[in-house]
Amino acid sequence: MSDFKQRLQHTKLAAPAFNALIKASEAVHTSGVDPKLVELIFLRVSQINGCAFCADMHSHDLLKAGEDQQRLNTLAAWREIPFFTEQERAALNWAERFTDLKNPDGEKEDAAFALMKQHFSEAEIANITFAVAIINAWNRLGVSMRPQVPRRS
């Protein structure tokens, strides 16, 4: 059984880096990309990476923003249901494609980019890509340092 205790106070021990990552997160949230879409991306990537802290935080934030519970419950299976818009599907596909980099596939990446271009401006694509990179960084911190997940009632 895994020990659920936080390993280090990384937010204090590496405060400058931690604060820079917070500023980067704030930048993508105010980039002009729909903040709810950014949170959906953050949640989906956190699910893939198994980051409990981030998955809890982003699902909670989405519920507070009025997101539908059924969409949250089925986000991991977004390809199998009609609850997500074509724009959301393009962004989720892009986020998934660049979260697991072990098996690159140029043709699929090119197709994912072409789909993104159908739904987003170049600036939005760039900001969505930064959102994917940033949440992957947060997930690596969450999985490795194990910040405590608060119990919500």
C-alpha positions as CSV (number, residue, x, y, z in Angstrom):
1,M,0.0,0.0,0.0
2,S,1.3,3.4,-0.9
3,D,2.1,6.1,1.7
4,F,0.0,9.1,1.0
5,K,2.1,11.6,2.9
6,Q,3.6,14.6,1.2
7,R,7.3,13.9,0.5
8,L,8.7,17.5,0.6
9,Q,7.5,21.0,1.0
10,H,8.5,21.6,-2.6
11,T,6.4,24.8,-2.8
12,K,8.7,26.4,-0.1
13,L,12.0,24.6,-1.0
14,A,11.8,25.7,-4.6
15,A,9.6,28.8,-4.2
16,P,11.0,30.8,-7.2
17,A,10.3,27.9,-9.6
18,F,6.9,27.2,-8.0
19,N,5.9,30.9,-8.3
20,A,7.1,31.0,-11.9
21,L,4.9,28.0,-12.7
22,I,1.9,29.7,-11.0
23,K,2.5,32.7,-13.2
24,A,2.6,30.5,-16.3
25,S,-0.7,28.9,-15.2
26,E,-2.2,32.3,-14.7
27,A,-1.0,33.4,-18.2
28,V,-2.8,30.5,-20.0
29,H,-5.9,31.1,-18.0
30,T,-6.0,34.7,-19.2
31,S,-4.7,34.0,-22.7
32,G,-8.1,34.3,-24.5
33,V,-8.7,30.6,-24.6
34,D,-12.0,29.7,-22.9
35,P,-11.0,29.1,-19.2
36,K,-13.4,26.2,-19.0
37,L,-11.6,24.5,-21.9
38,V,-8.3,25.1,-20.2
39,E,-9.7,23.4,-17.1
40,L,-11.0,20.5,-19.1
41,I,-7.6,20.0,-20.6
42,F,-6.0,20.3,-17.2
43,L,-8.4,17.7,-15.8
44,R,-7.9,15.2,-18.7
45,V,-4.1,15.4,-18.7
46,S,-4.2,15.0,-14.9
47,Q,-6.3,11.8,-15.3
48,I,-3.8,10.4,-17.8
49,N,-0.9,11.2,-15.6
50,G,-2.6,9.9,-12.4
51,C,-2.1,13.1,-10.5
52,A,-4.7,12.9,-7.7
53,F,-4.1,16.5,-6.4
54,C,-4.6,18.0,-9.8
55,A,-7.5,15.8,-10.9
56,D,-9.3,16.7,-7.6
57,M,-8.6,20.5,-8.0
58,H,-9.6,20.8,-11.6
59,S,-12.7,18.7,-11.3
60,H,-13.7,20.9,-8.3
61,D,-12.9,24.1,-10.2
62,L,-15.0,22.9,-13.2
63,L,-18.0,22.1,-10.9
64,K,-17.7,25.5,-9.4
65,A,-17.7,27.0,-12.9
66,G,-21.0,25.2,-13.7
67,E,-19.6,22.2,-15.6
68,D,-22.0,19.4,-16.0
69,Q,-21.3,16.4,-13.6
70,Q,-22.0,13.9,-16.3
71,R,-19.4,15.4,-18.6
72,L,-16.9,15.3,-15.8
73,N,-17.8,11.6,-15.1
74,T,-17.2,10.7,-18.7
75,L,-14.3,12.9,-19.6
76,A,-11.9,9.9,-19.7
77,A,-14.2,8.4,-22.4
78,W,-14.8,11.7,-24.4
79,R,-14.3,9.9,-27.8
80,E,-17.1,7.6,-27.0
81,I,-19.9,10.0,-26.2
82,P,-21.5,13.1,-27.8
83,F,-21.3,15.4,-24.8
84,F,-18.2,17.3,-26.1
85,T,-18.1,19.9,-28.8
86,E,-15.9,19.5,-31.9
87,Q,-13.7,22.3,-30.6
88,E,-13.3,20.5,-27.2
89,R,-12.6,17.2,-29.0
90,A,-9.8,18.8,-31.0
91,A,-8.2,20.3,-27.9
92,L,-8.5,17.1,-25.9
93,N,-7.0,15.1,-28.7
94,W,-4.1,17.6,-29.0
95,A,-3.6,17.5,-25.2
96,E,-3.6,13.7,-25.1
97,R,-1.2,13.5,-28.1
98,F,1.4,15.6,-26.4
99,T,1.1,14.2,-22.9
100,D,2.4,10.7,-23.7
101,L,5.5,11.3,-25.9
102,K,6.8,7.7,-25.8
103,N,5.4,6.7,-29.2
104,P,5.5,9.7,-31.6
105,D,3.5,9.3,-34.8
106,G,4.1,12.2,-37.2
107,E,1.0,11.5,-39.3
108,K,-1.3,11.5,-36.3
109,E,0.4,14.6,-34.9
110,D,-0.1,16.3,-38.3
111,A,-3.8,15.3,-38.4
112,A,-4.2,16.6,-34.8
113,F,-2.7,19.9,-35.8
114,A,-4.9,20.2,-38.9
115,L,-7.9,19.6,-36.7
116,M,-6.7,22.3,-34.2
117,K,-6.4,24.7,-37.1
118,Q,-10.0,24.1,-38.0
119,H,-11.2,25.3,-34.6
120,F,-8.6,27.6,-33.1
121,S,-6.4,30.6,-34.2
122,E,-2.6,30.2,-34.2
123,A,-2.4,32.2,-30.9
124,E,-5.0,29.9,-29.3
125,I,-3.2,26.8,-30.5
126,A,0.1,28.1,-29.0
127,N,-1.7,28.9,-25.7
128,I,-3.4,25.5,-25.6
129,T,-0.1,23.9,-26.2
130,F,1.4,25.9,-23.3
131,A,-1.5,24.8,-21.2
132,V,-0.7,21.1,-22.0
133,A,3.0,21.7,-21.1
134,I,2.1,23.5,-17.9
135,I,-0.3,20.9,-16.6
136,N,2.2,18.1,-17.4
137,A,4.7,20.0,-15.2
138,W,2.2,20.4,-12.4
139,N,1.3,16.7,-12.7
140,R,4.9,15.6,-12.4
141,L,5.2,17.7,-9.2
142,G,2.0,16.3,-7.9
143,V,2.9,12.6,-8.5
144,S,6.5,12.9,-7.3
145,M,5.9,15.2,-4.2
146,R,2.4,13.9,-3.3
147,P,0.8,17.1,-2.0
148,Q,-2.2,16.3,0.2
149,V,-5.6,16.1,-1.4
150,P,-8.1,17.9,0.8
151,R,-11.3,15.9,1.7
152,R,-14.3,17.9,0.4
153,S,-17.7,17.4,1.9
